[in-house]
Amino acid sequence: MPRRAKRVKKHVIAPDSKYGSVDVAKFINRIMLKGKKSTAERIVYGAMELAAQQADAEAVEVLTKAIDSSTPLIRVKPRRVGGATYQVPMEVDKRVGRALAMRWLILAARARSGKSMQEKLAAELADAIQGRGSAVRKREEIHRMAEANKAFVHYRW
């Protein structure tokens, strides 16, 4: 963060080579471990194809629907007011929400028991489309927490 009034430029990510989608490129970058991009691409493309076969849809559409279904609209942030800490519900920026959804999908896929990461990720994507995966459950949990703390919304600033 700059100390002066200058704004930080948003990093522009180039679309992926196979589908031409920025969301797929971001997802590949988040899956990637230790700089192994070709391995991450193989995992993501394979998982998208498997999930597309299960859902009878386009591969990019599967990923987009899964991300959309697990993107949070509201989340709680702790605010300290007069010696007490309140969980204040705040709206989530669209870009931040999609980043959270991608992170949750990947973490849920890694936590699953299964044979390969491709199969685990494909199963998580398919579950997210149907609204029953771990990432979707996490989103609903956060929405419930925000609903429960709606009384503290006036502490938002």
C-alpha positions in Angstrom: 0.0 0.0 0.0 1.4 3.4 -0.9 1.7 6.0 1.7 0.6 8.8 -0.7 -2.7 9.3 -2.4 -1.8 7.1 -5.4 -4.0 4.1 -6.0 -2.6 0.6 -6.3 -3.1 -0.7 -9.9 -5.0 -3.9 -10.1 -2.9 -6.7 -11.5 -4.3 -7.9 -14.8 -4.2 -11.6 -15.3 -4.0 -12.9 -18.9 -6.7 -15.4 -19.9 -5.8 -19.1 -20.0 -4.7 -20.6 -23.3 -7.4 -23.3 -23.7 -10.7 -21.6 -22.9 -9.7 -17.9 -23.0 -11.2 -17.3 -19.6 -9.7 -15.1 -16.9 -11.5 -17.0 -14.1 -9.9 -20.3 -15.3 -6.5 -18.6 -15.3 -7.0 -17.3 -11.7 -8.2 -20.7 -10.6 -5.1 -22.4 -12.1 -2.9 -19.9 -10.3 -4.6 -20.6 -7.0 -4.3 -24.4 -7.5 -0.6 -24.1 -8.4 1.9 -25.2 -5.8 5.7 -24.5 -5.9 5.4 -22.8 -9.3 4.3 -26.0 -11.1 1.8 -24.4 -13.5 1.6 -27.2 -16.0 0.6 -29.6 -13.2 -2.0 -27.1 -12.0 -3.3 -26.7 -15.6 -3.6 -30.5 -16.0 -5.5 -30.8 -12.7 -7.9 -27.9 -13.4 -8.6 -28.9 -17.0 -9.1 -32.5 -16.1 -11.4 -31.6 -13.2 -13.4 -29.3 -15.4 -13.9 -32.0 -18.0 -15.0 -34.6 -15.4 -17.4 -32.1 -13.8 -18.8 -31.1 -17.2 -19.5 -34.8 -18.1 -21.3 -35.2 -14.8 -23.4 -32.0 -15.1 -23.9 -32.2 -18.9 -22.6 -28.6 -19.5 -19.7 -26.7 -20.9 -16.5 -27.0 -18.9 -16.1 -23.2 -18.4 -19.8 -22.9 -17.5 -19.3 -25.6 -14.8 -16.4 -23.6 -13.2 -18.3 -20.3 -13.4 -21.5 -21.8 -11.9 -19.5 -23.4 -9.1 -17.8 -20.1 -8.2 -21.0 -18.2 -8.4 -22.8 -20.6 -6.1 -20.1 -20.4 -3.4 -19.5 -16.6 -3.7 -20.4 -14.8 -0.4 -22.5 -11.6 -0.6 -22.0 -10.6 3.1 -19.4 -11.5 5.7 -18.6 -10.4 9.2 -15.5 -8.3 10.2 -14.5 -7.7 13.8 -14.7 -4.1 14.9 -13.5 -2.9 18.3 -15.8 -0.4 19.9 -15.3 0.9 23.4 -13.5 -2.2 24.7 -15.8 -4.7 23.1 -15.3 -6.5 19.8 -18.4 -6.8 17.6 -18.8 -9.0 14.5 -20.1 -6.4 12.1 -21.8 -7.6 8.9 -20.3 -6.0 5.7 -21.0 -6.4 2.0 -18.3 -8.2 0.1 -16.8 -6.7 -3.0 -17.5 -8.8 -6.1 -13.8 -9.4 -6.7 -13.0 -10.3 -3.1 -16.1 -12.6 -3.0 -15.0 -14.5 -6.1 -11.5 -14.9 -4.6 -12.9 -16.3 -1.4 -15.1 -18.7 -3.4 -12.1 -20.0 -5.3 -10.1 -20.4 -2.1 -13.0 -22.3 -0.5 -13.5 -24.6 -3.5 -9.8 -25.5 -3.5 -9.5 -26.0 0.2 -12.7 -28.2 0.2 -11.3 -30.3 -2.7 -8.0 -30.8 -0.9 -9.8 -31.8 2.3 -11.9 -34.5 0.5 -10.9 -38.1 0.5 -10.3 -39.5 -3.0 -7.8 -40.8 -5.4 -6.5 -37.8 -7.3 -6.8 -34.1 -7.0 -8.5 -34.0 -10.4 -11.3 -36.3 -9.1 -11.6 -34.4 -5.8 -11.8 -31.1 -7.5 -14.3 -32.4 -10.1 -16.5 -33.7 -7.3 -16.4 -30.4 -5.4 -17.2 -28.5 -8.5 -20.2 -30.8 -9.2 -21.4 -30.5 -5.6 -21.1 -26.7 -5.7 -23.2 -26.5 -8.8 -25.9 -28.5 -7.0 -25.6 -26.4 -3.9 -24.3 -29.0 -1.5 -20.5 -28.8 -1.4 -18.3 -27.8 1.5 -17.6 -24.4 -0.1 -21.3 -23.7 -0.5 -21.8 -24.8 3.2 -19.1 -22.3 4.2 -20.9 -19.5 2.3 -24.2 -20.3 4.0 -22.5 -20.4 7.4 -21.0 -17.0 6.9 -24.4 -15.6 5.7 -26.0 -17.1 8.9 -23.4 -15.5 11.1 -24.0 -12.1 9.3 -27.7 -12.5 9.8 -27.3 -13.2 13.5 -25.1 -10.1 14.0 -27.4 -7.8 12.0 -27.9 -5.7 15.1 -24.3 -4.4 14.9 -24.6 -3.2 11.3 -24.6 0.4 12.5 -21.0 0.0 13.6 -20.0 -0.3 10.0 -17.7 2.5 8.7 
